[in-house]
Amino acid sequence: MGIHQQPAHHQSQPGLESRMQPRPKSDAPQHRGTGKLLGKVAVITGGDSGIGRAIAISYAREGADVVVLYLNEHQDAQETADLVMKEGRRCMVLAGDVGTAAFCADSVRRCLSEFGHLDILVNNAAEQHPQADITGITPEQLERTFRTNIFSFFYMTQAALPHLPDGGAIINTASVTAYKGSADLLDYSSTKGAIVSFTRSLSQSLAPKGIRVNAVAPGPIWTPLIPSTFPTDKVETFGDSVPLKRAGQPEEVAPCYLFLASRDSSYMTGQVLHPNGGTVING
């Protein structure tokens, strides 16, 4: 069922899942945990809602404790923590700006203090600000988008790397826009292209350490980023342009992150998975 068949309320960024109608689906009922991540600890940036929340639930169901980093969406973050704890796992929520190296470093320190180790890093936080023309992108917007969307990936990786074990995993959230572009999201799609290159390069750098680095490039997924970014008319038809003719749900993307975090993908590094509703990007 397409998003346009339900009311869609526009809201300001960063967006609150608790205010969305319809609510995104984050908890796949068909997923039954089998202990694939038992005893692991995962840090997820942008983990309060949307894809990040679905990842947190999926990881917890497979036995991992979770650290959720988020900007200021306190109600959403607490709801995610409650859902993780419902799966019988522990969850730490930390509010702050991942675009600053100090917060990233402090988050890893607090993770280690609470859980004693770190096995999985999911770089997922992002923001986007549509502009019809490149001349409308201010220096402030350009720097802000790059800080959140790619600088944070460097900062989090730098902080986490000394503590990731052989067999550890880093998973980065890219986007279909990295491959097909986006006329109205020039700076956003540029950061997503950078993430693909970052993933491929980092995978080569860390292969000797036994740390795998992969990415996921979602297509149109119903998350708080959408109603907080686009006008109502675009929100109501969001996802209609892909072959499957609908927006995806976070619970349909989370299995990619679970696969890449577990030993099921032990022979994969430097790769990108594409849950995008059927768009062929040859990447």
KEDOVO-424660 format. One line per 3 residues: number of its first residue (from 1); their letters; for each residue x, z, y of N, C-alpha, C. Coordinates in steps of 0.001 Angstrom, whole numbers, always signed. Example, Ala and Ser with C-alpha at 12.3 -4.5 7.8 and 13.67 -1.06 7.14 Angstrom:
2
1 = AS = +13190,+7800,-5690,+12300,+7800,-4500,+13200,+7800,-3300 ~ +12850,+7080,-2250,+13670,+7140,-1060,+12900,+7870,+30 .
//
This chain:
283
1 = MGI = +847,+0,-1189,+0,+0,+0,+881,+0,+1236 ~ +631,-891,+2146,+1459,-1006,+3343,+1203,+123,+4325 ~ +2195,+366,+5176,+2067,+1410,+6183,+929,+1099,+7138 .
4 = HQQ = +665,-210,+7374,-357,-585,+8350,-1765,-157,+7937 ~ -1932,+253,+6679,-3243,+685,+6225,-3500,+2165,+6520 ~ -2524,+2810,+7140,-2674,+4209,+7508,-2314,+4359,+8983 .
7 = PAH = -2832,+5386,+9665,-2437,+5593,+11059,-958,+5911,+11153 ~ -307,+5420,+12210,+1118,+5681,+12413,+1319,+6218,+13826 ~ +1773,+7423,+13940,+1893,+8085,+15239,+3301,+7930,+15778 .
10 = HQS = +3436,+7370,+16963,+4756,+7219,+17569,+5250,+8572,+18054 ~ +6548,+8810,+17922,+7145,+10052,+18377,+8563,+9773,+18847 ~ +9109,+10721,+19588,+10445,+10545,+20124,+11500,+10891,+19081 .
13 = QPG = +12715,+10357,+19302,+13803,+10636,+18380,+14262,+12084,+18526 ~ +14794,+12699,+17444,+15158,+12080,+16174,+13996,+11893,+15208 ~ +12841,+12377,+15533,+11675,+12160,+14677,+11462,+13307,+13710 .
16 = LES = +10197,+13655,+13489,+9844,+14758,+12606,+8975,+14251,+11463 ~ +9408,+14498,+10259,+8621,+14088,+9103,+7307,+14844,+9044 ~ +7312,+16073,+9516,+6110,+16902,+9472,+4983,+16336,+10323 .
19 = RMQ = +5300,+15435,+11255,+4280,+14856,+12127,+3885,+13442,+11709 ~ +4468,+12931,+10649,+4190,+11544,+10255,+2891,+11435,+9461 ~ +2160,+10340,+9716,+981,+9981,+8940,+1049,+8491,+8620 .
22 = PRP = +1138,+8134,+7348,+1202,+9012,+6177,+2580,+9631,+6021 ~ +2645,+10729,+5302,+3926,+11372,+5056,+4746,+10531,+4082 ~ +6049,+10441,+4297,+6904,+9753,+3317,+6847,+10458,+1963 .
25 = KSD = +7049,+9683,+913,+7082,+10245,-437,+8535,+10494,-837 ~ +8866,+11758,-1034,+10253,+12137,-1301,+10487,+12689,-2695 ~ +9422,+13003,-3408,+9557,+13691,-4692,+8960,+12821,-5799 .
28 = APQ = +9810,+12010,-6443,+9336,+11102,-7490,+8834,+11904,-8690 ~ +7518,+11870,-8984,+6985,+12699,-10076,+7493,+12281,-11444 ~ +7946,+11018,-11573,+8425,+10555,-12865,+9851,+10997,-13168 .
31 = HRG = +10526,+11575,-12179,+11908,+12018,-12367,+11942,+13384,-13025 ~ +12457,+13436,-14224,+12642,+14683,-14938,+14134,+14945,-15079 ~ +14607,+16049,-14548,+16027,+16334,-14543,+16605,+16536,-15932 .
34 = TGK = +17856,+16106,-16110,+18552,+16261,-17391,+19924,+16899,-17212 ~ +20163,+17515,-16042,+21413,+18213,-15827,+22592,+17335,-15474 ~ +22332,+16153,-14931,+23424,+15231,-14610,+24382,+15764,-13554 .
37 = LLG = +23899,+16669,-12693,+24747,+17227,-11643,+24859,+18745,-11766 ~ +24687,+19254,-12960,+24672,+20691,-13175,+25967,+21333,-12694 ~ +25840,+22332,-11814,+26991,+23054,-11301,+27686,+22393,-10132 .
40 = KVA = +27201,+21238,-9698,+27810,+20530,-8579,+27273,+21058,-7255 ~ +28042,+20800,-6203,+27612,+21122,-4834,+27701,+19854,-4006 ~ +26620,+19551,-3294,+26560,+18329,-2484,+26266,+18674,-1034 .
43 = VIT = +26972,+17997,-127,+26669,+18058,+1306,+26001,+16757,+1698 ~ +24848,+16848,+2368,+24082,+15663,+2758,+23843,+15706,+4259 ~ +24405,+14773,+5008,+24124,+14708,+6444,+22792,+13990,+6654 .
46 = GGD = +22062,+14396,+7682,+20720,+13844,+7870,+19835,+14169,+6681 ~ +20010,+15360,+6135,+19320,+15721,+4902,+17988,+16407,+5087 ~ +17531,+16549,+6323,+16301,+17283,+6582,+15038,+16522,+6216 .
49 = SGI = +15097,+15185,+6229,+13872,+14399,+6047,+14216,+13022,+5494 ~ +13182,+12236,+5235,+13373,+10852,+4821,+14225,+10710,+3581 ~ +15159,+9762,+3617,+16022,+9502,+2475,+16847,+10741,+2143 .
52 = GRA = +17356,+11427,+3168,+18161,+12621,+2930,+17410,+13683,+2164 ~ +16151,+13907,+2511,+15340,+14893,+1783,+15153,+14472,+337 ~ +14858,+13204,+111,+14655,+12724,-1252,+15920,+12885,-2084 .
55 = IAI = +17079,+12649,-1473,+18352,+12852,-2173,+18514,+14318,-2539 ~ +18240,+15206,-1585,+18395,+16637,-1826,+17534,+17101,-2993 ~ +16289,+16661,-3037,+15392,+17041,-4132,+15911,+16489,-5450 .
58 = SYA = +16324,+15237,-5442,+16820,+14591,-6661,+18057,+15303,-7198 ~ +18981,+15628,-6301,+20201,+16314,-6724,+19886,+17697,-7276 ~ +18990,+18423,-6599,+18625,+19760,-7060,+17975,+19696,-8434 .
61 = REG = +17135,+18713,-8635,+16463,+18570,-9933,+17460,+18329,-11063 ~ +18607,+17752,-10697,+19651,+17492,-11694,+20700,+18607,-11746 ~ +20443,+19717,-11031,+21281,+20890,-11195,+22248,+21201,-10086 .
64 = ADV = +22212,+20460,-8982,+23166,+20682,-7889,+22614,+21633,-6835 ~ +23499,+22421,-6250,+23184,+23151,-5022,+23468,+22213,-3852 ~ +22762,+22420,-2741,+22768,+21429,-1668,+23006,+22088,-312 .
67 = VVL = +23823,+21425,+509,+23981,+21788,+1911,+23393,+20663,+2746 ~ +22403,+20968,+3551,+21707,+19986,+4380,+22174,+20127,+5827 ~ +22740,+19065,+6372,+23112,+19032,+7780,+22065,+18235,+8549 .
70 = YLN = +21685,+18738,+9722,+20663,+18063,+10512,+20896,+18380,+11982 ~ +20237,+17626,+12861,+20456,+17804,+14293,+19658,+18987,+14842 ~ +18326,+18844,+14939,+17510,+19927,+15499,+16091,+19964,+14937 .
73 = EHQ = +15878,+19293,+13813,+14542,+19232,+13214,+14360,+20429,+12278 ~ +14228,+21615,+12873,+14295,+22860,+12099,+13172,+22976,+11069 ~ +11957,+22586,+11452,+10834,+22705,+10515,+11040,+21801,+9306 .
76 = DAQ = +11476,+20565,+9554,+11728,+19638,+8450,+12831,+20164,+7535 ~ +13896,+20683,+8142,+15021,+21185,+7351,+14590,+22344,+6460 ~ +13777,+23239,+7004,+13327,+24367,+6193,+12425,+23900,+5059 .
79 = ETA = +11607,+22889,+5321,+10753,+22354,+4263,+11605,+21745,+3152 ~ +12681,+21043,+3533,+13583,+20486,+2528,+14225,+21601,+1719 ~ +14675,+22644,+2402,+15281,+23782,+1701,+14300,+24392,+705 .
82 = DLV = +13041,+24531,+1110,+12016,+25087,+218,+11834,+24213,-1016 ~ +11871,+22885,-824,+11706,+21964,-1944,+12896,+22022,-2894 ~ +14093,+22185,-2334,+15289,+22340,-3175,+15197,+23634,-3981 .
85 = MKE = +14837,+24717,-3316,+14756,+26004,-4002,+13628,+26021,-5040 ~ +12608,+25210,-4818,+11537,+25074,-5806,+12070,+24504,-7111 ~ +13153,+23739,-7009,+13798,+23177,-8203,+14759,+24171,-8855 .
88 = GRR = +14834,+25380,-8290,+15674,+26408,-8871,+17117,+26382,-8413 ~ +17396,+25656,-7320,+18763,+25578,-6816,+18852,+26192,-5427 ~ +20074,+26444,-4987,+20303,+27019,-3666,+20444,+25910,-2622 .
91 = CMV = +20060,+26232,-1388,+20163,+25257,-300,+20569,+25962,+989 ~ +21608,+25443,+1620,+22035,+25914,+2934,+21689,+24839,+3942 ~ +21073,+25230,+5064,+20762,+24283,+6130,+21576,+24626,+7358 .
94 = LAG = +22223,+23614,+7936,+23094,+23812,+9090,+22729,+22822,+10185 ~ +22387,+23337,+11364,+21995,+22494,+12489,+23193,+22222,+13387 ~ +23356,+20960,+13784,+24433,+20601,+14686,+24607,+19098,+14759 .
97 = DVG = +25561,+18671,+15546,+25799,+17252,+15810,+26965,+16742,+14969 ~ +26671,+15916,+13973,+27735,+15379,+13119,+28628,+14390,+13855 ~ +28239,+14035,+15075,+29087,+13175,+15895,+30262,+13915,+16503 .
100 = TAA = +30365,+15210,+16212,+31497,+16006,+16687,+32312,+16476,+15492 ~ +33616,+16314,+15574,+34496,+16676,+14460,+34434,+18165,+14162 ~ +34271,+18987,+15199,+34267,+20438,+15006,+33100,+20888,+14134 .
103 = FCA = +31903,+20334,+14370,+30746,+20713,+13554,+30943,+20283,+12109 ~ +31482,+19097,+11902,+31711,+18608,+10540,+32677,+19521,+9800 ~ +33761,+19884,+10460,+34749,+20766,+9831,+34152,+22138,+9537 .
106 = DSV = +33386,+22669,+10484,+32773,+23976,+10289,+31752,+23949,+9156 ~ +31028,+22856,+9016,+30034,+22738,+7950,+30691,+22783,+6575 ~ +31811,+22101,+6437,+32525,+22134,+5161,+33053,+23544,+4890 .
109 = RRC = +33579,+24199,+5906,+34059,+25570,+5732,+32938,+26500,+5273 ~ +31772,+26357,+5875,+30644,+27217,+5512,+30134,+26900,+4106 ~ +30185,+25630,+3740,+29824,+25232,+2371,+30740,+25914,+1366 .
112 = LSE = +32043,+25858,+1616,+33012,+26450,+702,+32870,+27969,+650 ~ +32565,+28585,+1787,+32378,+30028,+1830,+31175,+30458,+1002 ~ +30116,+29649,+1037,+28877,+29998,+336,+28923,+29640,-1139 .
115 = FGH = +29446,+28451,-1459,+29356,+27938,-2824,+30693,+27876,-3559 ~ +31791,+27942,-2830,+33090,+27992,-3472,+33741,+26661,-3765 ~ +32979,+25590,-3736,+33547,+24265,-4006,+32616,+23184,-3456 .
118 = LDI = +33105,+21952,-3481,+32349,+20797,-2984,+32680,+19603,-3861 ~ +31638,+18936,-4360,+31829,+17841,-5312,+31325,+16494,-4810 ~ +30296,+16508,-3962,+29639,+15273,-3549,+29401,+15313,-2043 .
121 = LVN = +29787,+14253,-1362,+29504,+14108,+65,+28629,+12886,+262 ~ +27473,+13086,+888,+26579,+11975,+1225,+26543,+11848,+2739 ~ +27153,+10784,+3251,+27125,+10475,+4686,+25880,+9634,+4959 .
124 = NAA = +24868,+10270,+5522,+23562,+9625,+5634,+22980,+9631,+7044 ~ +23470,+10488,+7936,+22888,+10613,+9276,+23001,+9314,+10060 ~ +21968,+8994,+10831,+21987,+7760,+11633,+20964,+7851,+12747 .
127 = EQH = +21188,+7049,+13781,+20199,+6854,+14836,+20226,+5398,+15265 ~ +19126,+4951,+15855,+19043,+3563,+16317,+18195,+3494,+17581 ~ +18572,+2560,+18483,+17898,+2432,+19769,+17743,+942,+20083 .
130 = PQA = +16589,+372,+19796,+16405,-1073,+19990,+16600,-1502,+21442 ~ +17248,-2644,+21608,+17398,-3291,+22910,+17224,-4795,+22696 ~ +16401,-5421,+23526,+16122,-6850,+23363,+17317,-7717,+23720 .
133 = DIT = +18243,-7175,+24500,+19392,-7947,+24967,+20622,-7053,+24954 ~ +21767,-7612,+24631,+22996,-6826,+24564,+23324,-6160,+25905 ~ +22887,-6791,+27006,+23173,-6213,+28323,+22397,-4918,+28555 .
136 = GIT = +21395,-4650,+27730,+20631,-3417,+27869,+21268,-2229,+27178 ~ +22321,-2472,+26399,+23000,-1383,+25692,+23996,-729,+26643 ~ +23703,+473,+27049,+24578,+1187,+27984,+25818,+1703,+27256 .
139 = PEQ = +26897,+1983,+27994,+28067,+2604,+27355,+27712,+3905,+26652 ~ +26778,+4664,+27239,+26376,+5934,+26645,+25670,+5709,+25301 ~ +24756,+4727,+25250,+24071,+4433,+23997,+25045,+3929,+22946 .
142 = LER = +25945,+3043,+23346,+26903,+2471,+22409,+27761,+3567,+21772 ~ +28274,+4457,+22616,+29123,+5527,+22077,+28313,+6486,+21219 ~ +27094,+6802,+21647,+26265,+7734,+20889,+25961,+7181,+19494 .
145 = TFR = +25572,+5911,+19425,+25228,+5301,+18142,+26429,+5272,+17211 ~ +27585,+4900,+17744,+28782,+4853,+16909,+29224,+6253,+16486 ~ +29068,+7235,+17373,+29458,+8603,+17011,+28634,+9113,+15833 .
148 = TNI = +27324,+8942,+15911,+26462,+9436,+14842,+26621,+8621,+13569 ~ +26663,+7306,+13698,+26534,+6431,+12536,+27814,+6132,+11788 ~ +28979,+6219,+12452,+30217,+5905,+11745,+31319,+6929,+12021 .
151 = FSF = +31422,+7421,+13268,+32431,+8456,+13519,+32190,+9659,+12605 ~ +30935,+10028,+12434,+30614,+11188,+11601,+31070,+10986,+10165 ~ +31066,+9746,+9691,+31506,+9469,+8326,+32997,+9770,+8187 .
154 = FYM = +33756,+9406,+9216,+35179,+9729,+9231,+35373,+11243,+9304 ~ +34659,+11893,+10221,+34827,+13327,+10420,+34466,+14116,+9159 ~ +33333,+13782,+8540,+32910,+14503,+7345,+33876,+14264,+6193 .
157 = TQA = +34337,+13034,+6042,+35273,+12722,+4965,+36603,+13438,+5177 ~ +37094,+13452,+6411,+38337,+14151,+6708,+38237,+15632,+6380 ~ +37074,+16232,+6674,+36887,+17661,+6410,+36710,+17943,+4925 .
160 = ALP = +36009,+17066,+4227,+35681,+17311,+2819,+36799,+16935,+1858 ~ +37577,+15931,+2201,+38532,+15343,+1266,+39488,+16356,+631 ~ +40073,+17284,+1374,+41006,+18219,+728,+40368,+19070,-364 .
163 = HLP = +39039,+19095,-417,+38335,+19977,-1345,+37611,+19220,-2454 ~ +37560,+17894,-2376,+36887,+17113,-3406,+37793,+16985,-4633 ~ +37251,+17209,-5816,+38062,+17167,-7029,+38175,+15750,-7590 .
166 = DGG = +39065,+15579,-8515,+39083,+14365,-9341,+37704,+14265,-9999 ~ +37038,+13150,-9841,+35663,+13004,-10309,+34637,+13220,-9213 ~ +35115,+13578,-8008,+34213,+13737,-6877,+33662,+12396,-6411 .
169 = AII = +32628,+12459,-5577,+31973,+11229,-5128,+31624,+11311,-3652 ~ +31836,+10198,-2956,+31385,+10016,-1582,+30419,+8843,-1576 ~ +29248,+9055,-973,+28222,+8012,-928,+27789,+7839,+522 .
172 = NTA = +27867,+6623,+1007,+27571,+6318,+2403,+26283,+5506,+2525 ~ +25490,+5798,+3531,+24265,+5040,+3781,+24560,+3910,+4758 ~ +24487,+2684,+4261,+24615,+1491,+5094,+23202,+993,+5405 .
175 = SVT = +22989,-306,+5432,+21671,-863,+5738,+21667,-2345,+5434 ~ +20495,-2868,+5152,+20359,-4315,+4986,+20794,-5047,+6244 ~ +20705,-4381,+7409,+21099,-5039,+8663,+22592,-5336,+8715 .
178 = AYK = +23387,-4650,+7891,+24822,-4934,+7843,+25080,-6339,+7325 ~ +24140,-6869,+6552,+24311,-8159,+5897,+23537,-9284,+6568 ~ +22337,-8981,+7061,+21533,-10045,+7659,+21404,-9935,+9170 .
181 = GSA = +21957,-8844,+9741,+21913,-8671,+11184,+20554,-8219,+11679 ~ +20500,-7880,+12973,+19252,-7493,+13614,+19372,-7764,+15099 ~ +18570,-8686,+15605,+18666,-9101,+17007,+18420,-7955,+17976 .
184 = DLL = +17552,-7018,+17593,+17191,-5911,+18487,+17981,-4633,+18231 ~ +18819,-4639,+17199,+19582,-3447,+16842,+21063,-3793,+16709 ~ +21606,-4355,+17780,+22986,-4837,+17737,+23986,-3730,+17449 .
187 = DYS = +23885,-2629,+18162,+24856,-1557,+17957,+24640,-863,+16615 ~ +23393,-647,+16241,+23078,-30,+14951,+23597,-880,+13795 ~ +23262,-2165,+13794,+23694,-3023,+12690,+25206,-3165,+12663 .
190 = STK = +25848,-3087,+13821,+27309,-3129,+13864,+27914,-1904,+13178 ~ +27310,-739,+13407,+27815,+460,+12725,+27607,+355,+11223 ~ +26513,-257,+10810,+26248,-374,+9383,+27218,-1357,+8712 .
193 = GAI = +27605,-2396,+9445,+28653,-3272,+8946,+29968,-2530,+8806 ~ +30245,-1667,+9774,+31462,-855,+9715,+31433,+72,+8507 ~ +30266,+582,+8169,+30143,+1481,+7018,+30467,+757,+5718 .
196 = VSF = +30049,-498,+5608,+30378,-1272,+4409,+31893,-1422,+4282 ~ +32550,-1773,+5372,+34004,-1912,+5354,+34690,-571,+5107 ~ +34166,+481,+5721,+34683,+1831,+5503,+34610,+2200,+4027 .
199 = TRS = +33482,+1910,+3410,+33284,+2223,+1993,+34289,+1487,+1118 ~ +34438,+205,+1349,+35353,-591,+525,+36798,-143,+720 ~ +37175,+119,+1957,+38560,+520,+2237,+38855,+1922,+1711 .
202 = LSQ = +37933,+2850,+1942,+38142,+4220,+1485,+38186,+4291,-37 ~ +37397,+3459,-698,+37400,+3457,-2163,+38776,+3102,-2703 ~ +39443,+2159,-2054,+40785,+1775,-2481,+41784,+2891,-2209 .
205 = SLA = +41608,+3557,-1069,+42504,+4634,-696,+42395,+5830,-1638 ~ +41173,+6131,-2104,+40950,+7346,-2889,+40908,+7124,-4396 ~ +40967,+5881,-4830,+40950,+5607,-6272,+42051,+6360,-7031 .
208 = PKG = +43272,+6417,-6500,+44312,+7165,-7232,+44002,+8645,-7396 ~ +43139,+9201,-6539,+42760,+10611,-6624,+41577,+10833,-7558 ~ +41007,+9750,-8086,+39846,+9881,-8958,+38559,+10149,-8219 .
211 = IRV = +38540,+9891,-6910,+37332,+10077,-6096,+36694,+8724,-5856 ~ +35459,+8583,-6269,+34754,+7309,-6122,+33989,+7268,-4795 ~ +33991,+6095,-4161,+33320,+5900,-2876,+32423,+4671,-2977 .
214 = NAV = +31137,+4877,-2800,+30170,+3779,-2858,+29163,+3921,-1723 ~ +28268,+2959,-1624,+27281,+2978,-536,+25931,+2487,-1038 ~ +24921,+2783,-252,+23559,+2286,-474,+23116,+1628,+820 .
217 = APG = +22538,+442,+715,+22100,-308,+1899,+20588,-522,+1841 ~ +19805,+471,+2257,+18351,+337,+2159,+17799,-745,+3086 ~ +16655,-1281,+2687,+15873,-2140,+3562,+14878,-1285,+4332 .
220 = PIW = +13662,-1771,+4561,+12671,-1011,+5343,+12111,+163,+4547 ~ +12512,+1363,+4901,+12069,+2581,+4215,+11311,+3448,+5209 ~ +10183,+4005,+4774,+9304,+4787,+5642,+9897,+6179,+5835 .
223 = TPL = +10569,+6355,+6969,+11211,+7622,+7319,+10903,+7951,+8778 ~ +11224,+9168,+9242,+10969,+9514,+10648,+11685,+8621,+11652 ~ +12747,+7953,+11227,+13462,+7068,+12139,+12579,+5913,+12620 .
226 = IPS = +11596,+5542,+11825,+10774,+4370,+12158,+9774,+4657,+13286 ~ +8863,+5633,+13140,+7929,+5896,+14253,+8616,+6450,+15495 ~ +9838,+6988,+15343,+10546,+7492,+16520,+11345,+6401,+17208 .
229 = TFP = +11377,+5204,+16621,+12171,+4100,+17166,+11315,+2975,+17727 ~ +10285,+2572,+16987,+9559,+1350,+17298,+8167,+1626,+17879 ~ +7631,+668,+18654,+6268,+808,+19165,+5241,+729,+18041 .
232 = TDK = +4042,+1188,+18333,+3010,+1317,+17310,+2720,+15,+16581 ~ +2701,-1116,+17291,+2355,-2375,+16634,+3386,-2755,+15571 ~ +4664,-2471,+15831,+5695,-2768,+14840,+5666,-1779,+13679 .
235 = VET = +5329,-533,+13993,+5246,+470,+12944,+4138,+119,+11960 ~ +3027,-376,+12472,+1873,-668,+11622,+2124,-1816,+10654 ~ +3079,-2692,+10968,+3392,-3817,+10075,+4775,-3664,+9453 .
238 = FGD = +5346,-2481,+9548,+6688,-2230,+9052,+6772,-2516,+7554 ~ +7732,-3346,+7171,+7948,-3681,+5768,+7251,-4931,+5297 ~ +6349,-5489,+6102,+5582,-6656,+5668,+6437,-7908,+5466 .
241 = SVP = +7632,-7951,+6071,+8435,-9175,+6043,+9262,-9343,+4773 ~ +9386,-8307,+3941,+10203,-8431,+2736,+9364,-9010,+1596 ~ +10011,-9544,+561,+9255,-10153,-533,+8214,-9243,-1186 .
244 = LKR = +8481,-7946,-1291,+7500,-7050,-1892,+6366,-6681,-941 ~ +6467,-7125,+324,+5379,-7008,+1302,+4960,-5573,+1613 ~ +5916,-4661,+1569,+5603,-3278,+1932,+6889,-2532,+2240 .
247 = AGQ = +6748,-1433,+2948,+7882,-541,+3162,+8148,+254,+1891 ~ +9401,+581,+1667,+9755,+1434,+549,+9607,+2901,+908 ~ +9603,+3731,-96,+9515,+5184,+87,+10871,+5820,-221 .
250 = PEE = +11191,+6943,+425,+12465,+7619,+139,+12681,+7887,-1342 ~ +11625,+8225,-2078,+11773,+8503,-3501,+12170,+7262,-4294 ~ +12012,+6078,-3705,+12426,+4846,-4367,+13891,+4506,-4095 .
253 = VAP = +14485,+5217,-3146,+15884,+4997,-2776,+16793,+6060,-3383 ~ +16301,+7277,-3500,+17104,+8398,-3980,+17768,+8142,-5339 ~ +17122,+7424,-6286,+17798,+7184,-7569,+19136,+6464,-7430 .
256 = CYL = +19298,+5652,-6392,+20592,+4993,-6170,+21666,+6040,-5894 ~ +21338,+7029,-5082,+22291,+8076,-4727,+22588,+8980,-5924 ~ +21587,+9219,-6759,+21809,+10015,-7962,+22731,+9274,-8918 .
259 = FLA = +22481,+8010,-9125,+23323,+7190,-9998,+24772,+7208,-9525 ~ +24979,+7026,-8221,+26340,+6951,-7684,+27038,+8305,-7655 ~ +26276,+9389,-7686,+26872,+10724,-7698,+27220,+11189,-9099 .
262 = SRD = +26585,+10608,-10105,+26737,+11086,-11479,+27758,+10255,-12247 ~ +28063,+10727,-13448,+29003,+10004,-14311,+28421,+8706,-14847 ~ +27140,+8462,-14621,+26547,+7183,-15029,+27233,+6005,-14347 .
265 = SSY = +27805,+6271,-13160,+28467,+5204,-12395,+29986,+5395,-12385 ~ +30524,+5960,-13451,+31943,+6331,-13480,+32895,+5149,-13333 ~ +32425,+3927,-13575,+33292,+2751,-13446,+32951,+1937,-12200 .
268 = MTG = +32320,+2581,-11242,+31952,+1912,-10001,+32570,+2608,-8807 ~ +33264,+1857,-7985,+33736,+2351,-6696,+33899,+1163,-5761 ~ +33674,+1397,-4477,+33739,+323,-3488,+32543,-607,-3505 .
271 = QVL = +31433,-168,-4115,+30265,-1033,-4289,+29109,-584,-3401 ~ +28127,-1482,-3242,+26938,-1199,-2435,+25689,-1557,-3250 ~ +24747,-643,-3319,+23456,-896,-3967,+22428,-1247,-2898 .
274 = HPN = +21423,-2061,-3277,+20523,-2663,-2301,+19033,-2462,-2606 ~ +18502,-1260,-2394,+17057,-1058,-2517,+16367,-1536,-1237 ~ +15975,-2803,-1211,+15507,-3384,+64,+14224,-4207,-54 .
277 = GGT = +13490,-4073,-1137,+12221,-4782,-1248,+12346,-6251,-1591 ~ +13513,-6674,-2043,+13663,-8049,-2515,+14444,-8986,-1632 ~ +14989,-8489,-509,+15796,-9342,+360,+17140,-9632,-309 .
280 = VIN = +17452,-10916,-510,+18700,-11296,-1149,+19761,-11493,-75 ~ +20827,-10685,-158,+21840,-10712,+899,+23218,-11145,+405 ~ +23382,-11342,-907,+24648,-11840,-1455,+25830,-11022,-987 .
283 = G = +25695,-9700,-1005,+26771,-8848,-543,+27181,-7809,-1540 .
//
